[in-house]
Amino acid sequence: MSPYLEELKVTAQAMVAKGKGILAMDESNGTCNKRFEKLGIPTTEEYRQAYRQLILTTPDLSNYISGPILYDETIRQSTTEGVPFLKVITDAGMIPGIKVDTGAKNLANHPNEKVTEGLDGLGERIAEYYQMGARFAKWRAVITIGDGIPSRACIEANAHGLARYAALCQEGGLVPIVEPEVLIDGNHTLERCFEVTDETLHTVFNHLYTQGVAFDQMILKPSMVIPGKDCPTQVSVEAVAEATINCLLKNVPVTVAGIAFLSGGQSIEQSSAHLNAMNALFGSRCPWPVTFSYARAIQQPALDYWSGDSARVAEAQQKLLARAKCNSAASVGEYSASMDETPVLV
């Protein structure tokens, strides 16, 4: 039994406290640089640090965000005034988290499928991150829907990796965010997405159980059940919400501490609308909090506006806060599209 038992339970509950979600700002340097390149921002550590400082020093962010997920570079950085980002986060009343996987790699003998790596030395890395002040972690698995895929091999391999990661986290004092992402890319139908998500979640929880993972000390970060981006038959917000909640109710143990969705390539408005519908229409059926763990769906307007210009930080922070506020409202079923245009006044 983990010596961190009570601490893990308390942390997991705080991560999905009412009206709060998790901010995914754990993109690797390579991914961050690609986003910068599109906007003409220099791809240097100095500009990555400035961007992350912009996010973490946003006034009142903790009203809507329980904690940010950081990348290894970010957790070691400080503000331009020399205050460690970890101190900025905890002083604001948020919980620091850390991405610990090393990325999705090609799965041997299975073309077009991936398996996430990073188990080697993970126990030692978790110990270091805990010592630094991190209290939760994230590991993302990627499941692609396509012609003849996903294979059982792919689903099993990723479920096993997620379960071993989660067990190591709980042993080392970090609440694991378990993220099995069924990608939105493709022309698959809502029904096909349901089938794959159903099989994936069923397999993941079997492996978590086998590895002794305590469900009340973990957060599930699933994708929504939604037609592929190229599917000619798109469906209503309500249909996505209903299919997603039905899939979760079928597969997710009631003792899981919370569900925090990824946005997974949906538009900013879609991400909020779908989450809102789940809570407004089906919240009473859900035994766990249903909230968000979004990246671009919160950050993109701020990044676009900032574009590397230090004179634009305050206004960019307002845009970030506005998206955080919209998704906070969606997590309690109180979001409306009119909020998208409403400036936040601090």
Residue frames relative to the residue before (quaternion, step in Angstrom):
aa qw qx qy qz dx dy dz
M 1.0000 0.0000 0.0000 0.0000 0.00 0.00 0.00
S 0.4974 -0.6774 0.4538 0.2963 3.56 -0.91 0.92
P 0.4557 -0.6736 0.5014 0.2951 3.61 -0.96 0.81
Y 0.6506 0.5330 -0.2984 0.4512 3.57 1.30 -0.30
L 0.2268 0.8501 -0.4651 0.0980 3.58 1.34 0.09
E 0.7414 0.4057 -0.2446 0.4752 3.60 0.60 -1.11
E 0.6303 0.5426 -0.3310 0.4459 3.58 0.99 -0.82
L 0.6542 0.5192 -0.3082 0.4554 3.59 0.96 -0.88
K 0.6431 0.5220 -0.3228 0.4580 3.59 0.96 -0.84
V 0.6718 0.5015 -0.2920 0.4603 3.56 0.87 -0.98
T 0.6584 0.5086 -0.3089 0.4608 3.58 0.93 -0.90
A 0.6566 0.5195 -0.3173 0.4453 3.58 0.87 -0.94
Q 0.6642 0.4953 -0.3088 0.4671 3.58 0.95 -0.83
A 0.6530 0.5169 -0.3132 0.4564 3.59 1.00 -0.81
M 0.6171 0.5727 -0.3428 0.4167 3.60 1.09 -0.69
V 0.7740 0.2522 -0.1370 0.5643 3.58 1.14 -0.64
A 0.1601 0.8018 -0.5508 0.1675 3.59 1.07 0.79
K 0.6587 -0.5465 0.3408 0.3891 3.57 -1.09 0.71
G 0.8341 0.1892 -0.1650 0.4913 3.55 -0.89 1.00
K 0.6922 0.4422 -0.2841 0.4945 3.59 1.24 0.10
G 0.1061 -0.7700 0.6255 0.0678 3.53 -1.25 0.57
I 0.5341 -0.6174 0.4860 0.3120 3.53 -1.38 0.00
L 0.2991 -0.7576 0.5560 0.1656 3.59 -0.91 0.93
A 0.2179 -0.7786 0.5774 0.1137 3.58 -0.57 1.16
M 0.1536 0.7703 -0.6024 0.1422 3.59 -0.34 1.26
D 0.3919 0.7554 -0.4213 0.3135 3.52 1.17 0.81
E 0.2786 0.7703 -0.5365 0.2029 3.61 1.15 0.41
S 0.5282 -0.6313 0.4673 0.3225 3.55 -1.06 0.80
N 0.6782 -0.4706 0.3560 0.4380 3.57 -1.26 0.28
G 0.6408 0.5454 -0.3222 0.4338 3.58 0.99 -0.86
T 0.6794 0.4764 -0.2839 0.4805 3.57 0.94 -0.93
C 0.6327 0.5282 -0.3244 0.4641 3.57 0.98 -0.85
N 0.6608 0.5169 -0.3048 0.4508 3.58 0.94 -0.90
K 0.6217 0.5388 -0.3445 0.4523 3.59 1.04 -0.74
R 0.6554 0.4975 -0.3102 0.4761 3.58 0.98 -0.81
F 0.6320 0.5279 -0.3250 0.4651 3.56 1.06 -0.76
E 0.6389 0.5569 -0.3268 0.4182 3.57 0.92 -0.95
K 0.6355 0.5459 -0.3259 0.4381 3.57 0.99 -0.85
L 0.7554 0.3666 -0.1900 0.5088 3.59 1.11 -0.69
G 0.5202 -0.6667 0.4003 0.3532 3.57 1.29 0.11
I 0.4232 0.6816 -0.4826 0.3515 3.59 1.17 0.53
P 0.5155 -0.6411 0.4545 0.3415 3.65 -0.85 0.85
T 0.3493 -0.7599 0.5160 0.1853 3.59 -0.90 0.96
T 0.3386 0.7339 -0.5066 0.3001 3.55 0.57 1.22
E 0.6388 -0.5107 0.3966 0.4169 3.54 -1.26 0.34
E 0.6015 0.5824 -0.3591 0.4122 3.60 1.02 -0.74
Y 0.7096 0.4356 -0.2634 0.4871 3.59 0.91 -0.88
R 0.6009 0.5305 -0.3663 0.4726 3.62 1.09 -0.58
Q 0.6387 0.5182 -0.3180 0.4715 3.56 1.02 -0.83
A 0.6540 0.5186 -0.3173 0.4502 3.60 0.93 -0.87
Y 0.6527 0.5156 -0.3073 0.4622 3.57 1.00 -0.85
R 0.6888 0.4703 -0.2887 0.4703 3.57 0.90 -0.90
Q 0.5985 0.5377 -0.3547 0.4763 3.57 1.14 -0.59
L 0.5992 0.5624 -0.3473 0.4518 3.58 1.00 -0.84
I 0.6895 0.4839 -0.2823 0.4590 3.59 0.85 -1.01
L 0.7575 0.4443 -0.2340 0.4173 3.55 0.62 -1.17
T 0.7156 0.4154 -0.2635 0.4959 3.62 1.13 -0.48
T 0.3295 0.7414 -0.5156 0.2755 3.60 1.23 0.32
P 0.4358 -0.7090 0.4787 0.2798 3.62 -0.65 1.04
D 0.8564 0.1575 -0.1393 0.4715 3.56 -1.11 0.84
L 0.3126 0.7707 -0.5077 0.2247 3.62 1.19 0.26
S 0.6569 0.5463 -0.3117 0.4158 3.58 1.02 -0.81
N 0.4943 0.6334 -0.4440 0.3965 3.61 1.24 -0.07
Y 0.7982 0.2879 -0.1001 0.5196 3.56 1.13 -0.74
I 0.7389 0.3509 -0.1791 0.5467 3.59 1.24 -0.50
S 0.3317 -0.7543 0.5317 0.1959 3.59 -0.76 1.05
G 0.7871 -0.1900 0.1350 0.5710 3.56 1.11 -0.65
P 0.3748 -0.7120 0.5423 0.2420 3.57 -1.18 0.50
I 0.3344 -0.6753 0.6092 0.2468 3.55 -1.23 0.57
L 0.1887 -0.8114 0.5498 0.0603 3.58 -0.67 1.15
Y 0.4056 -0.6387 0.5888 0.2845 3.50 -1.41 0.25
D 0.6921 -0.4974 0.3093 0.4218 3.61 -1.18 0.48
E 0.6359 0.5191 -0.3422 0.4573 3.61 0.96 -0.77
T 0.6921 0.5193 -0.2821 0.4144 3.56 0.87 -1.02
I 0.6612 0.5310 -0.3201 0.4224 3.59 0.92 -0.88
R 0.6922 0.4537 -0.2640 0.4952 3.58 1.26 -0.42
Q 0.5951 0.6047 -0.3537 0.3938 3.60 1.25 -0.15
S 0.2471 -0.7352 0.6122 0.1538 3.54 -1.40 0.29
T 0.6020 -0.5205 0.4405 0.4155 3.54 -1.30 0.14
T 0.6662 -0.4844 0.3689 0.4308 3.58 -1.27 0.17
E 0.6495 0.4872 -0.3209 0.4877 3.60 1.24 -0.34
G 0.5883 -0.6243 0.3474 0.3788 3.59 1.30 0.04
V 0.4946 0.6317 -0.4528 0.3889 3.61 1.21 0.29
P 0.4495 -0.6939 0.4781 0.2966 3.64 -0.63 1.02
F 0.5662 -0.6092 0.4347 0.3454 3.57 -1.00 0.81
L 0.6083 0.5650 -0.3559 0.4290 3.59 1.04 -0.74
K 0.6551 0.4945 -0.3036 0.4839 3.59 1.06 -0.76
V 0.6024 0.5520 -0.3504 0.4578 3.59 1.04 -0.78
I 0.6725 0.5112 -0.2878 0.4512 3.57 0.92 -0.99
T 0.7280 0.4311 -0.2588 0.4660 3.59 0.71 -1.05
D 0.6179 0.5373 -0.3485 0.4560 3.63 1.05 -0.66
A 0.6713 0.4779 -0.2913 0.4859 3.58 1.14 -0.60
G 0.5366 -0.6453 0.3952 0.3734 3.58 1.27 -0.07
M 0.5412 0.5936 -0.4164 0.4259 3.57 1.20 0.50
I 0.4398 -0.6810 0.5299 0.2489 3.56 -1.33 0.39
P 0.3249 -0.7608 0.5204 0.2119 3.65 -0.72 0.95
G 0.0767 -0.7841 0.6150 0.0335 3.55 -1.06 0.85
I 0.2205 -0.7904 0.5651 0.0860 3.58 -1.25 0.35
K 0.3887 -0.6747 0.5763 0.2482 3.55 -1.07 0.80
V 0.1078 -0.8422 0.5269 0.0368 3.61 -0.76 0.98
D 0.5603 0.5756 -0.4323 0.4097 3.63 1.15 -0.12
T 0.3934 -0.7232 0.5176 0.2330 3.58 -1.25 0.38
G 0.7326 -0.4599 0.2183 0.4520 3.55 1.19 0.57
A 0.5291 -0.6228 0.4872 0.3079 3.52 -1.35 0.44
K 0.1022 -0.7980 0.5937 0.0124 3.56 -0.78 1.09
N 0.6536 -0.5106 0.3695 0.4190 3.58 -1.22 0.39
L 0.3506 -0.7273 0.5528 0.2064 3.57 -0.96 0.90
A 0.4801 -0.7028 0.4462 0.2766 3.58 -0.62 1.17
N 0.8434 0.1625 -0.1632 0.4854 3.55 -1.07 0.91
H 0.7210 0.3818 -0.2404 0.5259 3.60 1.27 0.12
P 0.2338 -0.8121 0.5206 0.1219 3.59 0.13 1.30
N 0.8430 0.1812 -0.1719 0.4765 3.55 -1.16 0.84
E 0.6516 0.4607 -0.3440 0.4948 3.58 1.21 0.41
K 0.2682 -0.7829 0.5528 0.0977 3.54 -1.16 0.74
V 0.0895 -0.7372 0.6599 0.1146 3.51 -1.34 0.37
T 0.4044 -0.7265 0.5039 0.2341 3.57 -0.93 0.89
E 0.2004 -0.7923 0.5704 0.0823 3.55 -0.95 0.96
G 0.4285 0.7142 -0.4978 0.2418 3.55 -1.32 0.18
L 0.4429 0.7068 -0.4581 0.3074 3.61 1.21 0.22
D 0.5822 0.5879 -0.3829 0.4109 3.60 1.11 -0.62
G 0.8493 0.0969 -0.0966 0.5099 3.58 -0.77 1.03
L 0.3766 0.7668 -0.4654 0.2315 3.59 1.25 0.12
G 0.6088 0.5710 -0.3545 0.4216 3.60 1.00 -0.77
E 0.6716 0.4912 -0.2894 0.4731 3.57 0.97 -0.90
R 0.6534 0.5075 -0.3209 0.4610 3.59 0.99 -0.82
I 0.6226 0.5314 -0.3379 0.4645 3.58 1.02 -0.78
A 0.6400 0.5261 -0.3261 0.4553 3.60 0.94 -0.87
E 0.6598 0.4984 -0.3146 0.4661 3.61 0.96 -0.84
Y 0.6781 0.4944 -0.3005 0.4533 3.58 0.86 -0.93
Y 0.6225 0.5263 -0.3434 0.4665 3.60 1.02 -0.74
Q 0.6489 0.5253 -0.3056 0.4578 3.56 0.98 -0.92
M 0.6567 0.5139 -0.3002 0.4632 3.58 1.07 -0.77
G 0.6430 -0.5396 0.3295 0.4323 3.59 1.14 -0.55
A 0.4626 0.6603 -0.4651 0.3655 3.61 1.23 -0.01
R 0.1469 -0.8124 0.5598 0.0705 3.57 -1.07 0.70
F 0.7705 0.1369 -0.1661 0.6001 3.58 1.27 0.12
A 0.2232 -0.7779 0.5781 0.1041 3.55 -1.27 0.41
K 0.2195 -0.7697 0.5839 0.1360 3.54 -1.30 0.25
W 0.0186 -0.7570 0.6530 -0.0109 3.54 -1.17 0.77
R 0.1594 -0.8162 0.5533 0.0468 3.58 -0.67 1.14
A 0.1208 -0.7491 0.6478 0.0679 3.53 -0.98 0.96
V 0.2495 -0.7878 0.5542 0.0999 3.57 -1.06 0.79
I 0.0579 -0.7838 0.6183 -0.0069 3.55 -0.78 1.11
T 0.1662 -0.8007 0.5720 0.0635 3.59 -0.67 1.13
I 0.2486 -0.7358 0.6094 0.1596 3.56 -1.01 0.86
G 0.2351 0.7636 -0.5706 0.1899 3.56 -0.77 1.03
D 0.7589 -0.3406 0.2678 0.4862 3.55 -1.27 -0.35
G 0.8501 0.0216 -0.0526 0.5236 3.59 -0.40 1.22
I 0.7073 0.3709 -0.2660 0.5398 3.60 1.23 0.12
P 0.5088 -0.0831 -0.8505 -0.1040 1.54 -2.36 0.87
S 0.4398 -0.6618 0.5432 0.2712 3.53 -1.23 0.60
R 0.6277 -0.5026 0.4215 0.4192 3.55 -1.27 0.28
A 0.6101 0.5723 -0.3507 0.4211 3.57 1.01 -0.81
C 0.6718 0.5015 -0.2938 0.4592 3.57 0.93 -0.92
I 0.6777 0.4856 -0.2993 0.4641 3.58 0.85 -0.94
E 0.6644 0.5076 -0.3010 0.4586 3.60 0.93 -0.89
A 0.6645 0.5137 -0.3115 0.4444 3.59 0.88 -0.94
N 0.6966 0.4667 -0.2784 0.4683 3.56 0.91 -0.89
A 0.6296 0.5277 -0.3362 0.4605 3.59 1.04 -0.74
H 0.6394 0.5245 -0.3170 0.4644 3.57 1.04 -0.83
G 0.6524 0.5162 -0.3083 0.4614 3.58 0.95 -0.87
L 0.6540 0.5116 -0.3089 0.4637 3.58 0.92 -0.91
A 0.6773 0.5044 -0.2973 0.4455 3.58 0.94 -0.88
R 0.6677 0.4853 -0.3108 0.4713 3.59 0.94 -0.82
Y 0.6088 0.5419 -0.3334 0.4740 3.58 1.07 -0.76
A 0.6831 0.5023 -0.2927 0.4421 3.58 0.84 -1.03
A 0.6439 0.5207 -0.3200 0.4603 3.58 1.00 -0.81
L 0.6506 0.5102 -0.3084 0.4703 3.59 0.98 -0.87
C 0.6261 0.5409 -0.3345 0.4511 3.59 1.00 -0.80
Q 0.7033 0.4660 -0.2854 0.4547 3.57 0.74 -1.02
E 0.6162 0.5370 -0.3362 0.4679 3.57 1.08 -0.69
G 0.7638 0.3818 -0.1865 0.4859 3.59 1.07 -0.76
G 0.6480 -0.5845 0.3070 0.3797 3.59 1.24 0.25
L 0.6182 0.5242 -0.3618 0.4605 3.60 1.23 0.18
V 0.4083 -0.6690 0.5586 0.2714 3.58 -1.02 0.80
P 0.2864 -0.7797 0.5248 0.1861 3.62 -0.66 1.00
I 0.2193 -0.6818 0.6762 0.1723 3.52 -1.14 0.79
V 0.1834 -0.7868 0.5863 0.0599 3.55 -0.64 1.20
E 0.0240 -0.8494 0.5235 -0.0630 3.57 -0.35 1.29
P 0.0442 0.7772 -0.6260 0.0467 3.61 -0.20 1.22
E 0.0904 -0.8422 0.5311 0.0217 3.60 -0.09 1.26
V 0.1813 -0.7294 0.6521 0.0993 3.54 -0.80 1.08
L 0.3825 -0.7870 0.4346 0.2133 3.56 -0.31 1.29
I 0.4774 -0.6752 0.5010 0.2554 3.55 -1.19 0.75
D 0.5099 0.6597 -0.4156 0.3635 3.60 1.26 -0.31
G 0.6541 0.5126 -0.3823 0.4040 3.56 -1.01 0.82
N 0.4879 -0.6663 0.4874 0.2835 3.55 -1.34 0.03
H 0.3296 0.7753 -0.4833 0.2380 3.58 1.23 0.42
T 0.5128 -0.6509 0.4799 0.2882 3.54 -1.23 0.60
L 0.6831 -0.4357 0.3838 0.4430 3.54 -1.37 0.10
E 0.6576 0.5285 -0.3084 0.4394 3.58 0.94 -0.91
R 0.6563 0.4988 -0.3096 0.4739 3.59 0.99 -0.83
C 0.6283 0.5218 -0.3316 0.4723 3.59 1.03 -0.76
F 0.6210 0.5359 -0.3416 0.4588 3.59 1.01 -0.78
E 0.6485 0.5355 -0.3159 0.4392 3.60 0.88 -0.97
V 0.7108 0.4591 -0.2626 0.4637 3.56 0.83 -1.04
T 0.6529 0.5050 -0.3156 0.4681 3.60 0.96 -0.83
D 0.6112 0.5567 -0.3233 0.4605 3.56 1.08 -0.82
E 0.6970 0.4627 -0.2716 0.4758 3.57 0.80 -1.01
T 0.6504 0.5295 -0.3152 0.4441 3.57 0.98 -0.87
L 0.6973 0.4665 -0.2846 0.4639 3.60 0.77 -0.99
H 0.6174 0.5470 -0.3391 0.4524 3.58 1.01 -0.80
T 0.6888 0.4780 -0.2744 0.4709 3.57 0.91 -0.96
V 0.6345 0.5375 -0.3292 0.4474 3.59 0.96 -0.87
F 0.7138 0.4427 -0.2845 0.4622 3.61 0.78 -0.91
N 0.5692 0.5563 -0.3874 0.4653 3.61 1.13 -0.45
H 0.6879 0.4694 -0.2798 0.4776 3.58 0.92 -0.92
L 0.6177 0.5358 -0.3498 0.4571 3.61 0.98 -0.77
Y 0.6484 0.5133 -0.3083 0.4702 3.58 0.98 -0.88
T 0.6593 0.5237 -0.3060 0.4443 3.58 0.90 -0.97
Q 0.7238 0.4293 -0.2410 0.4834 3.60 1.03 -0.81
G 0.5374 -0.6751 0.3838 0.3288 3.60 1.26 0.15
V 0.3320 0.7516 -0.5050 0.2645 3.58 1.16 0.52
A 0.3609 -0.7252 0.5487 0.2071 3.58 -0.91 0.96
F 0.3944 -0.7650 0.4600 0.2181 3.57 -0.47 1.21
D 0.6792 0.4865 -0.3102 0.4536 3.63 1.04 -0.63
Q 0.6879 0.4125 -0.2815 0.5267 3.58 1.31 0.14
M 0.6602 0.4398 -0.3184 0.5190 3.59 1.14 0.65
I 0.2700 -0.7131 0.6206 0.1827 3.53 -1.35 0.39
L 0.2782 -0.7299 0.5977 0.1807 3.58 -1.02 0.81
K 0.0997 -0.7775 0.6195 0.0423 3.57 -0.94 0.96
P 0.0326 0.8441 -0.5327 0.0511 3.59 0.20 1.25
S 0.4633 -0.5852 0.5571 0.3640 3.51 -1.37 0.02
M 0.5258 -0.6165 0.4739 0.3447 3.57 -1.23 0.35
V 0.4739 -0.6229 0.5328 0.3218 3.56 -1.26 0.45
I 0.1978 0.7900 -0.5200 0.2575 3.54 -0.19 1.36
P 0.5383 -0.6100 0.4437 0.3759 3.63 -1.01 0.58
G 0.6028 -0.5525 0.4288 0.3840 3.58 -1.19 0.52
K 0.6574 -0.5432 0.3554 0.3828 3.57 -1.17 0.63
D 0.7519 0.3826 -0.2028 0.4971 3.58 1.08 -0.76
C 0.4167 0.7004 -0.4848 0.3175 3.60 1.21 0.22
P 0.4437 -0.7111 0.4702 0.2764 3.62 -0.78 0.96
T 0.7187 0.3859 -0.2404 0.5260 3.59 1.19 -0.47
Q 0.0473 -0.7794 0.6247 -0.0115 3.56 -0.23 1.28
V 0.2889 -0.7840 0.5350 0.1252 3.58 -1.15 0.58
S 0.6635 -0.5218 0.3653 0.3925 3.55 -1.31 0.25
V 0.6650 -0.4753 0.4044 0.4102 3.52 -1.37 0.32
E 0.6618 0.5216 -0.3028 0.4453 3.58 0.96 -0.91
A 0.6436 0.5278 -0.3257 0.4484 3.61 1.03 -0.79
V 0.6352 0.5083 -0.3242 0.4828 3.59 1.02 -0.79
A 0.6570 0.5182 -0.3135 0.4489 3.59 0.90 -0.93
E 0.6839 0.4946 -0.2905 0.4509 3.58 0.89 -0.95
A 0.6660 0.4984 -0.3054 0.4634 3.60 0.89 -0.92
T 0.6617 0.5181 -0.3073 0.4465 3.57 0.95 -0.87
I 0.6854 0.4731 -0.2922 0.4701 3.58 0.83 -0.96
N 0.6314 0.5278 -0.3414 0.4542 3.61 0.97 -0.76
C 0.6515 0.5124 -0.3111 0.4649 3.59 1.00 -0.83
L 0.6592 0.4987 -0.3070 0.4717 3.59 0.99 -0.82
L 0.6577 0.5155 -0.3173 0.4483 3.58 0.88 -0.90
K 0.6491 0.5301 -0.3059 0.4517 3.57 1.11 -0.69
N 0.8325 0.3064 -0.0893 0.4529 3.58 0.98 -0.84
V 0.7193 0.4612 -0.2532 0.4536 3.60 1.08 -0.64
P 0.4492 -0.6996 0.4802 0.2798 3.62 -0.64 1.06
V 0.5684 -0.6288 0.4124 0.3339 3.57 -1.04 0.78
T 0.6532 0.5484 -0.3181 0.4139 3.60 1.14 -0.53
V 0.4400 0.6810 -0.4780 0.3378 3.63 1.22 -0.14
A 0.5335 -0.6870 0.3942 0.2967 3.59 -0.84 1.02
G 0.7919 -0.2290 0.1608 0.5428 3.58 1.02 -0.66
I 0.3351 -0.6920 0.6040 0.2097 3.52 -1.39 0.36
A 0.0154 0.7823 -0.6221 0.0287 3.60 -0.83 0.98
F 0.2936 -0.8180 0.4722 0.1471 3.56 -0.17 1.33
L 0.3435 -0.6415 0.6315 0.2678 3.49 -1.36 0.43
S 0.4745 -0.6737 0.4769 0.3059 3.60 -1.14 0.49
G 0.1909 -0.8818 0.4265 0.0643 3.56 1.27 -0.40
G 0.7609 -0.3926 0.2234 0.4659 3.58 0.91 0.82
Q 0.4529 0.6385 -0.4826 0.3929 3.59 1.22 0.19
S 0.5806 -0.5429 0.4484 0.4088 3.57 -1.24 0.28
I 0.6820 -0.4859 0.3592 0.4120 3.54 -1.28 0.40
E 0.6990 0.4725 -0.2713 0.4632 3.58 0.89 -0.98
Q 0.6182 0.5493 -0.3380 0.4494 3.60 1.01 -0.81
S 0.6403 0.5499 -0.3268 0.4254 3.57 0.89 -0.98
S 0.6908 0.4628 -0.2746 0.4829 3.56 0.93 -0.91
A 0.6691 0.5230 -0.3069 0.4296 3.59 0.89 -0.94
H 0.6667 0.4994 -0.3078 0.4597 3.60 0.93 -0.87
L 0.6544 0.5001 -0.3151 0.4716 3.59 0.93 -0.88
N 0.6410 0.5343 -0.3226 0.4467 3.56 0.97 -0.86
A 0.6643 0.5116 -0.3091 0.4488 3.59 0.90 -0.94
M 0.6203 0.5452 -0.3506 0.4417 3.59 0.99 -0.75
N 0.7234 0.4322 -0.2492 0.4773 3.56 0.92 -0.90
A 0.6716 0.5019 -0.3070 0.4504 3.60 0.97 -0.83
L 0.7712 0.3810 -0.1888 0.4738 3.60 0.92 -0.93
F 0.8334 0.2146 -0.0530 0.5065 3.57 0.96 -0.90
G 0.3418 0.7841 -0.4691 0.2197 3.58 1.28 0.08
S 0.6616 0.5276 -0.3095 0.4337 3.57 1.01 -0.82
R 0.6536 0.5040 -0.3112 0.4711 3.61 1.22 -0.40
C 0.6461 0.5694 -0.3122 0.4011 3.58 1.19 -0.47
P 0.3254 -0.7673 0.5199 0.1869 3.60 -0.75 0.99
W 0.7264 0.3435 -0.2105 0.5568 3.59 1.30 -0.18
P 0.5750 -0.5370 0.4634 0.4078 3.60 -1.23 0.36
V 0.1585 -0.7707 0.6121 0.0783 3.59 -1.06 0.83
T 0.1409 0.8115 -0.5424 0.1658 3.57 -0.29 1.27
F 0.5845 -0.6068 0.4371 0.3148 3.59 -1.26 -0.36
S 0.0243 -0.7223 0.6867 0.0789 3.49 -1.39 0.39
Y 0.1056 0.8496 -0.4977 0.1392 3.53 0.51 1.30
A 0.2840 -0.7256 0.6017 0.1755 3.53 -1.28 0.53
R 0.8115 0.2543 -0.1335 0.5090 3.56 0.02 -1.31
A 0.6200 0.5702 -0.3455 0.4137 3.60 1.06 -0.70
I 0.7030 0.3571 -0.2654 0.5549 3.58 1.28 -0.14
Q 0.7643 0.4444 -0.2112 0.4168 3.58 0.85 -0.99
Q 0.5842 0.6659 -0.3819 0.2635 3.58 0.97 -0.84
P 0.6621 0.4938 -0.3453 0.4457 3.66 0.80 -0.80
A 0.6476 0.5153 -0.3161 0.4639 3.58 1.04 -0.77
L 0.6560 0.5099 -0.3092 0.4626 3.58 0.96 -0.88
D 0.6488 0.5245 -0.3143 0.4530 3.58 0.94 -0.93
Y 0.6941 0.4763 -0.2794 0.4618 3.57 0.90 -0.91
W 0.6660 0.5128 -0.3043 0.4483 3.59 0.92 -0.93
S 0.0735 0.8598 -0.5054 0.0058 3.57 0.82 -1.07
G 0.7247 -0.4666 0.2423 0.4454 3.57 1.06 0.75
D 0.5688 0.6083 -0.3699 0.4118 3.59 1.29 0.00
S 0.3799 -0.7644 0.4749 0.2141 3.60 -0.43 1.22
A 0.6126 0.5615 -0.3530 0.4299 3.60 1.17 -0.45
R 0.6991 0.4798 -0.2583 0.4630 3.57 1.25 -0.35
V 0.3536 0.7828 -0.4674 0.2092 3.59 1.25 0.10
A 0.6875 0.5057 -0.3078 0.4206 3.60 0.74 -1.03
E 0.6811 0.4696 -0.2942 0.4786 3.60 0.92 -0.86
A 0.6163 0.5350 -0.3446 0.4639 3.60 1.05 -0.72
Q 0.6385 0.5259 -0.3236 0.4592 3.58 1.01 -0.80
Q 0.6150 0.5398 -0.3426 0.4615 3.60 1.08 -0.69
K 0.6484 0.5117 -0.3104 0.4706 3.58 1.04 -0.80
L 0.6260 0.5258 -0.3262 0.4747 3.58 1.05 -0.79
L 0.6745 0.5041 -0.2878 0.4562 3.56 0.89 -0.99
A 0.6198 0.5540 -0.3403 0.4396 3.58 1.03 -0.78
R 0.6790 0.4688 -0.2947 0.4820 3.61 0.94 -0.86
A 0.6187 0.5312 -0.3445 0.4651 3.60 1.02 -0.74
K 0.6567 0.5142 -0.3033 0.4608 3.57 1.00 -0.86
C 0.6293 0.5345 -0.3315 0.4566 3.62 0.98 -0.83
N 0.7178 0.4436 -0.2593 0.4699 3.58 0.87 -0.93
S 0.5607 0.5580 -0.3807 0.4788 3.57 1.19 -0.47
A 0.6521 0.5026 -0.3055 0.4784 3.58 0.96 -0.88
A 0.6458 0.5259 -0.3149 0.4553 3.60 1.00 -0.85
S 0.6507 0.5397 -0.3193 0.4283 3.59 1.05 -0.71
V 0.7301 0.3027 -0.2303 0.5677 3.59 1.29 -0.13
G 0.5781 -0.6432 0.3535 0.3566 3.59 1.24 0.43
E 0.5917 0.5948 -0.3509 0.4159 3.59 1.18 0.51
Y 0.4327 0.6931 -0.4648 0.3411 3.60 1.20 0.44
S 0.0196 0.7562 -0.6528 -0.0399 3.56 -1.20 0.56
A 0.6450 -0.5606 0.3571 0.3770 3.57 -1.13 0.69
S 0.5850 0.5966 -0.3775 0.3993 3.60 1.11 -0.55
M 0.5757 0.6014 -0.3721 0.4104 3.59 1.19 -0.49
D 0.5628 0.6422 -0.3812 0.3543 3.58 1.16 -0.60
E 0.7414 0.4021 -0.2155 0.4922 3.56 1.10 -0.66
T 0.5772 0.6236 -0.3711 0.3745 3.56 1.24 -0.20
P 0.3528 -0.7361 0.5278 0.2348 3.61 -0.63 1.04
V 0.4024 -0.6907 0.5444 0.2543 3.55 -1.14 0.68
L 0.1544 -0.7719 0.6102 0.0896 3.56 -0.86 0.93
V 0.2225 -0.7874 0.5650 0.1064 3.56 -0.70 1.10
